[in-house]
Amino acid sequence: MLYQRSSQLFVEAEQVIPGGVNSPVRAFKAVGGTPIFAKSAKGAYVFDEDGNRFIDYINSWGPMILGHAFPPVVEAVIEKAKLGTSFGMPTEMETQIAALAIKMVPGIDKIRFVNSGTEACMSAIRLARGFTKKDKIIKFAGCYHGHSDSFLIQAGSGAVTFGSPNSPGVTVGTAKDTLLAKYNDFESVKVLVEANKNEIAAIIIEPVAGNMGCIPPNKGFLEALRQICTDNAILLIFDEVMTGFRLAKGGVQELLNVTADIVTFGKVIGGGLPVGAFAARAEIMNYLAPLGPVYQAGTLSGNPLAMAAGLAMLKALNEDEAVFQRLSEKTIYLENGIQKALSSNGIAFTINRIGSMISVHFDAAPVVDFQSAAKGDNETFKKFFHGLLNEGIYIAPSAYETWFITDALTYDDLDFTIRAIEKVAKTL
Ligand SMILES: *Cc1c(COP(=O)(O)O)cnc(C)c1O
């Protein structure tokens, strides 16, 4: 495949945008080469500026769960745009999407919309601190909760790929209020809670981790977190920015039947427009301004175009009883194909999968936390990535990323992908 125009566009972009990209995970730094510039996308495919077609396994890092340019979303946005693109006043649609989200997700009475997953998580911990009147939070190594200061401590994919687990610019004062535990290791949480009695406001976690590859929680791990939070007046925050409206209508809370105190959303909830949200029971949400003392605001929050896209997306997911089952089946089919292709070539690997999230790690040992995820062979991943790209398969340019499966994928697309992996496996 030729990437002439993408390469040229990248040179131009580098002159005026740091690294040529507006989010570091889009760069090809970890895999070498230059990023591909997208021109358009439809269904399961993305087309680049050179006219190449790729089967897309990133799907805008999650939002396009029903495929690119999903007609109900596109139409909703076009119709809304004609009526004005922002008012800075409440609109009826904000109530409609809020009510639908509350109906779909267990345990939440009220929800507030923001513009990104980062904002949602940042606001969620402020709310947790205000509500509990405590300062510290516990996060897990390898979990990503957006790029706000408190979370840039061993923060998974992007931050790890670029070798800056603790970003300069995060003050020591901020970092000291973020305590670090090990994913799937309840003992590491217990030790922190005991050493910081009455100081911890919240434990924030990706209830299924997706930013160090896909790592499901061990049996009983989330339940143990729920219990220790309840026992110590700590709020449990599920960051469902990736998993929300993807693994089930009600996200991991529904899938694994564990209830959090605050839940954050992003990605799918915006249908491909910039939307995040955080939600909780009324007692907690009423702590927010203008009702309560915790301040949080946004000029473009609840933006009509973004709400139109999100509402069309949630409606489609809510009305399709079989969608999550179908997504799982497609992902299992892909998993089996990858498994066969890689094992018949004697490659050391582990595949993790839950629902429509899947990741391939080039190490034979189980991948259960950040440490084990970091053992993957990056040289093999690079060859795998470029090999697939050359076959017209686009996966994330980092070994720490989950593949996002879209319902727009047909079994022909999956077979095409598996054949490409069989071919590439012979070269690893
Ligand atoms: C993507 C992501 C975020 C950040 O969302 P943005 O919209 O990129 O700010 C937060 N948490 C998780 C789990 C994510 O996957």
PDBQT file of the ligand as one rigid body, heavy atoms in Angstrom, charges set to zero:
ROOT
HETATM    1  C1  LIG A 501     -10.865   7.218  26.658  1.00  0.00    +0.000 C 
HETATM    2  C2  LIG A 501     -10.947   7.086  28.126  1.00  0.00    +0.000 A 
HETATM    3  C3  LIG A 501     -10.972   8.201  28.968  1.00  0.00    +0.000 A 
HETATM    4  C4  LIG A 501     -10.779   9.601  28.458  1.00  0.00    +0.000 C 
HETATM    5  O1  LIG A 501     -11.788  10.005  27.622  1.00  0.00    +0.000 OA
HETATM    6  P1  LIG A 501     -11.508  11.253  26.625  1.00  0.00    +0.000 P 
HETATM    7  O2  LIG A 501     -12.823  11.471  25.959  1.00  0.00    +0.000 OA
HETATM    8  O3  LIG A 501     -10.425  10.797  25.711  1.00  0.00    +0.000 OA
HETATM    9  O4  LIG A 501     -11.090  12.402  27.456  1.00  0.00    +0.000 OA
HETATM   10  C5  LIG A 501     -11.177   7.993  30.308  1.00  0.00    +0.000 A 
HETATM   11  N1  LIG A 501     -11.324   6.762  30.807  1.00  0.00    +0.000 NA
HETATM   12  C6  LIG A 501     -11.280   5.656  30.038  1.00  0.00    +0.000 A 
HETATM   13  C7  LIG A 501     -11.466   4.306  30.642  1.00  0.00    +0.000 C 
HETATM   14  C8  LIG A 501     -11.067   5.779  28.670  1.00  0.00    +0.000 A 
HETATM   15  O5  LIG A 501     -10.982   4.689  27.915  1.00  0.00    +0.000 OA
ENDROOT
TORSDOF 0
